[in-house]
Amino acid sequence: MRATLMYGAGDVRVEELPDPVLRQPTDAIVRVVRTCVCGSDLHPYHNMPASEQGTQMGHEFLGVVAELGSEVTGLTKGDLVVASFAFQDNTCDFCREGVQTSCRHGGFFSQAQAELIRVPQAAGTLVKLPVGEDSALLPSLLTLGDVYGTGYHAAKRANVNPRTTVTVIGDGAVGLLAVLSARQLGAERIILMGRHKVRTDLGVEFGATDVVAERGAEGIAKVRELTGGDGTHAVLDAVGYKPAYEQALGVVRHGGVISRVGVPQYDEGPIGWGMFGGNLTLTGGPAPVRAYIDELMPGILDGTVDPGKVFDRTVSLDEVPDAYRAMDRREALKVLVRP
């Protein structure tokens, strides 16, 4: 099969690898129909040390079940399925508590930008889709595996509701879908902090009521101005860099919540009097998107929401290196891949 490997910062290649095989009776092999490049893939694209063997890439995919282990239940060959970016048995205590990313028998995918992928814990990871391979809904259904569920997780962890004012930091795919999710949960005032008009225009379409292009102290002052000096009840950080976290601290209302779903690229940040004195809550984490797929899918199927609009470019598998470059240069928001 052909698969995407990263050999170091900026060095992405598509090469031939052996087809994956079943290793455990709980495995499945899936033929990938759609995958994509994630904003979090750009972190290693910037800083991965050079290596001779390369590392397979990709954690978002939907596809067709090609093989099933003997202990996999609820699926048959030929099913079109979507996978969460983490695999899980969906039966352990952590899974039952809605923290599937901490499954006692789970882990994270990193081989999805390929023609085939082995799926551990297939029964708990793969969700059958009630559409065909040619459905126009595939881009939106793919977002259930990560970016839509991650944006929704940010809003849920921040307890967004109709009485909540919200700031979303970041105009990438996760940030825009955090806007969509906050609107779904009833928020009427949603401030999107982003600088790229094409993206923030989509954010407005998804439900943002205000756009703040300024950053740092200027951005904080603008949000404070828009909220009568108080800031917002919830701040959803979809970036992952320390300046975004510091910005979140600057715009959150006393008694409010900062919910981070951007993968943190820092180990230290302010947790002193500003957080303590403001009675602030810091939450977030890797989204257990399997917990949300059944809840979010109906809105896609009936056309209520169209999260697939975050895909603004489609490429073949051989063009994946170009997709990384385009996203890194902000020439594309999120690139869909058709192997």
Secondary structure by P-SEA (a helix, b strand, c coil): cbbbbbccccbbbbbbccccccccccbbbbcccbbbbcccccccccccccccbbbbbbcccccccccccccccccccccccccccccccccccccccccccccccccccccccccbbbbccccccbbbbcccccccaaaaaaacccaaaaaaaaaaaacccccbbbbbccccaaaaaaaaaaaaacccbbbbbcccaaaaaaaaaacccccccccaaaaaaaaaaaaccccccbbbbccccaaaaaaaaacccccbbbbbccccccccccccaaaaaaccccccccccccccccccaaaaaaccccccccccccccccaaaaaaaaaaaccccbbbbcc
